[in-house]
Amino acid sequence: MSSDIASRRQGSGNGLAFIVSGPSGAGKNSVINRVLHEVPDLSYSISYTTRAPREGERDGVDYIFVDRAVFTQRIEQGDFAEHVTYLDDLYGTSRSQLDGMVLAGLDVVLNIDVEGAKRVRRSGLGKHSVVYIFLVPSSLGRLEQRLRARGTETDAQIFDRLEAAAREMVEIDTFDYLVVNDDLEVAVSELKTIINAERLRIK
């Protein structure tokens, strides 16, 4: 490969940001974790949240768990590229963390809810190459089955999550790609295909 062609492949030297969004219970964590293990040179942007860790979740790995005072302080400091309230819990993406990774040439996966993805579009991160991916089960019925199977929410919380999911589904057309997660292997393969295709994109 000539140096001219190599420089075109490298572009600005910035990495890509792959935002994976979808309703709670869609299986985003499971799909993303598999892809991170199977796709080389792919990093993960760890979100901040005020919600309590679920069983098996680790601070600094799944989320950065903080209290509301710390979260509010970061908002006031302007450190979040996006932050949202979802069912009384706060979630946010650190702008400094994400900028540092992308500007260093790293390709980064972000797990952000649908409202958060909308805010990223308005935050100025569009100056980087950002790819928006909507991941969802094929129906609300399947989503309800998953929420009940994980056993971490009450009936009232499940009802609230299903209502939120129905509102989020309306935003599908604002995303670049749709991945239907009824089969984990298929969803992982499709997300890997999207990442590889975007890495090969010329413009």
ZIFENRA-V166080 format. One record per pair of residues at least 4 apart in sequence whose ideal C-beta (glycine too) atoms are under 7 Angstrom apart, sorted by the first residue. I is the first residue (numbers start at 1). GAP is how many residues later the second one is. D is the distance in whole Angstrom. If there is no record, write none. Layout:
# ZIFENRA-V166080
I/GAP/D ; I/GAP/D
This chain:
# ZIFENRA-V166080
1/4/5 ; 1/5/5 ; 2/4/7 ; 3/4/6 ; 4/4/7 ; 5/4/7 ; 6/4/6 ; 8/194/7 ; 13/92/5 ; 14/88/5 ; 14/89/6 ; 14/91/6 ; 14/114/6 ; 14/115/7 ; 15/86/7 ; 15/87/5 ; 15/90/5 ; 15/91/4 ; 15/92/5 ; 15/93/6 ; 16/91/5 ; 16/113/5 ; 16/115/6 ; 16/182/6 ; 16/183/7 ; 17/81/7 ; 17/85/6 ; 17/91/5 ; 17/93/6 ; 17/108/7 ; 17/111/6 ; 17/112/7 ; 17/113/5 ; 18/90/7 ; 18/91/5 ; 18/92/7 ; 18/113/5 ; 18/115/6 ; 18/177/6 ; 19/91/5 ; 19/93/5 ; 19/98/5 ; 19/101/6 ; 19/111/6 ; 19/112/7 ; 19/113/5 ; 19/114/7 ; 20/8/6 ; 20/12/6 ; 20/89/6 ; 20/90/7 ; 20/91/6 ; 20/113/5 ; 20/115/6 ; 21/91/6 ; 21/92/6 ; 21/93/5 ; 21/96/4 ; 21/113/6 ; 22/4/4 ; 22/6/6 ; 22/112/6 ; 22/113/4 ; 22/114/5 ; 23/113/6 ; 23/120/6 ; 23/141/7 ; 23/142/3 ; 23/145/5 ; 24/137/5 ; 25/118/5 ; 25/121/5 ; 25/122/4 ; 25/136/6 ; 26/109/5 ; 26/110/5 ; 26/111/6 ; 26/117/7 ; 26/155/6 ; 27/4/6 ; 27/119/7 ; 27/154/5 ; 27/157/7 ; 27/160/7 ; 28/4/6 ; 28/83/5 ; 28/107/5 ; 29/4/6 ; 29/82/7 ; 30/4/7 ; 30/154/6 ; 31/4/6 ; 31/104/6 ; 31/150/6 ; 31/153/7 ; 31/156/5 ; 31/157/6 ; 31/160/6 ; 32/4/6 ; 32/77/6 ; 32/79/6 ; 33/4/7 ; 34/4/6 ; 34/154/5 ; 35/4/5 ; 35/74/7 ; 35/153/6 ; 35/156/5 ; 35/157/6 ; 36/6/6 ; 36/8/6 ; 36/73/7 ; 38/154/6 ; 39/153/6 ; 39/156/6 ; 41/66/6 ; 42/65/5 ; 42/67/6 ; 42/153/7 ; 43/58/6 ; 43/63/5 ; 43/64/7 ; 43/65/5 ; 44/64/7 ; 44/65/5 ; 45/48/6 ; 45/52/6 ; 45/53/5 ; 45/56/7 ; 45/63/5 ; 45/65/5 ; 46/14/7 ; 46/17/6 ; 46/18/6 ; 47/16/6 ; 47/44/6 ; 47/45/6 ; 47/46/6 ; 47/64/7 ; 48/15/7 ; 48/16/5 ; 48/18/6 ; 48/23/6 ; 48/26/7 ; 48/44/5 ; 48/46/7 ; 49/14/5 ; 49/16/6 ; 49/40/6 ; 49/41/7 ; 49/42/5 ; 50/16/6 ; 50/17/6 ; 50/18/5 ; 50/21/5 ; 50/39/5 ; 50/40/4 ; 51/38/4 ; 53/4/4 ; 53/6/7 ; 53/12/6 ; 54/98/5 ; 57/5/4 ; 57/6/7 ; 58/4/6 ; 59/5/7 ; 59/6/5 ; 60/4/6 ; 66/4/4 ; 66/5/5 ; 68/4/6 ; 68/22/7 ; 69/4/6 ; 70/4/7 ; 71/4/7 ; 71/19/5 ; 71/21/7 ; 72/4/7 ; 73/4/6 ; 74/5/4 ; 74/6/6 ; 74/18/7 ; 75/5/6 ; 75/8/6 ; 79/15/6 ; 79/16/6 ; 79/17/6 ; 80/12/4 ; 80/13/6 ; 80/14/7 ; 80/15/6 ; 81/12/5 ; 81/14/4 ; 81/17/6 ; 81/39/6 ; 81/42/5 ; 81/44/6 ; 82/10/7 ; 82/11/5 ; 82/30/7 ; 82/34/4 ; 82/37/4 ; 82/38/5 ; 82/41/6 ; 83/7/6 ; 83/8/7 ; 83/9/3 ; 84/7/6 ; 84/29/6 ; 84/31/5 ; 84/32/5 ; 84/35/7 ; 85/5/6 ; 86/5/6 ; 86/27/6 ; 87/70/7 ; 87/73/6 ; 91/22/7 ; 91/25/7 ; 93/5/6 ; 93/17/6 ; 93/19/6 ; 93/23/7 ; 94/4/6 ; 95/4/6 ; 96/4/6 ; 97/4/7 ; 98/4/6 ; 98/10/7 ; 99/4/6 ; 100/4/6 ; 101/5/4 ; 101/7/5 ; 102/4/7 ; 102/6/6 ; 102/26/5 ; 112/4/4 ; 112/5/5 ; 112/8/7 ; 114/4/7 ; 114/54/4 ; 114/57/5 ; 115/4/7 ; 116/4/7 ; 117/15/6 ; 119/4/6 ; 120/5/5 ; 120/10/7 ; 121/5/6 ; 125/5/6 ; 126/4/6 ; 131/45/6 ; 131/67/5 ; 132/43/4 ; 132/44/5 ; 133/42/6 ; 133/43/7 ; 133/44/5 ; 133/46/6 ; 133/58/7 ; 133/61/6 ; 134/38/5 ; 134/41/4 ; 134/44/5 ; 135/44/5 ; 135/46/6 ; 135/52/7 ; 136/44/6 ; 136/45/7 ; 137/5/4 ; 137/6/5 ; 137/9/7 ; 137/44/6 ; 137/45/6 ; 138/4/6 ; 138/42/5 ; 138/44/5 ; 140/4/6 ; 140/22/6 ; 140/25/6 ; 140/26/6 ; 141/4/7 ; 142/4/7 ; 142/40/6 ; 143/4/6 ; 143/19/7 ; 143/22/6 ; 144/4/6 ; 144/14/7 ; 144/18/6 ; 145/4/6 ; 146/4/7 ; 147/6/6 ; 147/11/5 ; 147/14/6 ; 148/10/7 ; 153/4/4 ; 153/5/5 ; 153/8/7 ; 155/4/6 ; 156/4/7 ; 157/4/6 ; 158/4/6 ; 159/4/6 ; 160/4/6 ; 161/4/6 ; 162/4/7 ; 163/4/7 ; 164/4/6 ; 165/4/7 ; 172/6/6 ; 177/17/5 ; 179/8/5 ; 179/11/5 ; 179/12/6 ; 181/6/4 ; 183/4/7 ; 184/4/6 ; 185/4/6 ; 186/4/6 ; 187/4/6 ; 188/4/6 ; 189/4/6 ; 190/4/7 ; 191/4/7 ; 192/4/6 ; 193/4/6 ; 194/4/6 ; 195/4/6 ; 196/4/7 ; 197/4/7
